[in-house]
Amino acid sequence: MKFLETSSLKLGTEPIGKLMFTMATPSVVAMIMQALYSTVDSMFVGRISATSLAAITLAYPVTMFCGAMSTGIGVGINSSISRNLGAGTPEKSSKAAVNGMAIGIVSVLIMILFGLFGVRPFLGLYTSDPDLIRDGIIYIRTISLLAFGQIFTQISFSILQGSGNMVIPLLSQIAGAVSVLVLDPLLILVFHMGIQGAGLASSFAQIISMCVGMYGVFVINRSNLQVKFRGSRPDKAIMADILSVGIPSMLTQATTSVVSGITNKIISVYGSTAISVYGGFSKISNFGILPVFGVTRGMTPILGYSYGAKNRERFIQTRRIALVCAFIISTTAALFFVLLPNVALDMIGANEEMRAIGMSAYRILGTTLFVSGVSIVLAQSFPPAKRSYLTMIYTIARQVGILIPFCMLFSRKYGLPGVWMGYALTDYAALGIVFVMTYAFRKRVLDKWTVPNN
């Protein structure tokens, strides 16, 4: 049991290198499981038809929007829990977990309403292809009506990570990944359920992951943080604290969802094959992106605790270690796409038409990963210090101010390759923006803290 529990006191006392390894490694492995989780659908659906793969790609903004709500709430919960532990008020940490779950129920209701009434109008924005619309409705409606698994999995992770337990989220992700590896071929190939089976496999796997996470919250992690519903009432102050941090993060990811929809619209002009190629890159590149978010999840409780304790050097050193880890991960992924695009296309069962587009597309898009890891860590270092609005500003500047104009401008001049060029140049421009914001944050916030003796 001691292996499964990480005392919250270690967030402020244990050597940072060792602590980051302890905190981030389970989360990185969990994110690799999540990347596998999100890629398996594409691998099997790609073998049904290119239309089905395109339908999953069009569903990506919906998945991102659901993730935006759950992650936003989760960031708020995580920040509130770790800050209150750092400030010596653990009872508020417990209340943050309960009130965060209550907010999560609202997110579930929003997804159910969208699944019932919003799917067909959403798909109509992108295509008039009846086969693509049919497959899209089946898949998106399924994952929307069963979205409670995705939402409460993320909330359970945030509660556990905020109190210093990174192992249960890992076990939860492994349970989900193993489940989808079993359910996808079973439902798609054995029971011949097609894209309906893909949606059910993903949703059921997330529900299994949620069950493991919630068991961790209410049973295994009790010595770190007791979460009790009995006698608990909605606390407006705590909800406001969660949302003050969570809403900017939520809007940040929601903006990404909207922009993803817009870029899908730009790409859809070049046909469903182009959509499938981009969808394949989005899923496979998660092996380079999601582990970086795993690093930030390991970093966030330490930064939040350091913020609560006003420990400047611990905050900066934690972020520095996270930057090195993220750069190694994302650079490895970049080299994979640049040097081995054919292997990536094999993973999604690409046909000859997809290969004709994908070889150059994956090389161009892969170059974005050289800098994305650094940008992610810097942008995610703001929320633990109650500066989520900086992350939101950065994301809006990147997505709306740079990405859409670049993709539209270059596509008009160079066609579909111009879209890929727009993506690549966006991430390099965005890196400059987040560097400037990080420098200003350090001068205005971190440098005003007293440097304690370690």
Secondary structure, DSSP 4 states (H G I P E B T S, - for coil): -GGG---TTHHHHS-HHHHHHHHHHHHHHHHHHHHHHHHHHHHHHTTT-HHHHHHHHHHHHHHHHHHHHHHHHHHHHHHHHHHHHHTT-HHHHHHHHHHHHHHHHHHHHHHHHHHHHTHHHHHHTT---HHHHHHHHHHHHHHHHTTHHHHHHHHHHHHHHHTT--HHHHHHHHHHHHHHHHHHHIIIIIS--HHHHHHHHHHHHHHHHHHHHHHIIIIITTTT-----TT----HHHHHHHHHHHHHHHHHHHHHHHHHHHHHHHHHTT-HHHHHHHHHHHHHTHHHHHHHHHHHHHHHHHHHHHHHHT-HHHHHHHHHHHHHHHHHHHHHHHHHHHH-HHHHHHHTT--HHHHHHHHHHHHHHHTTHHHHHHHHHHHHTSGGGT-HHHHHHHHHIIIIIIIHHHHHHHHHHHSHHHHHHHHHHHHHHHHHHHHHHHHHHHHHTGGGS-----
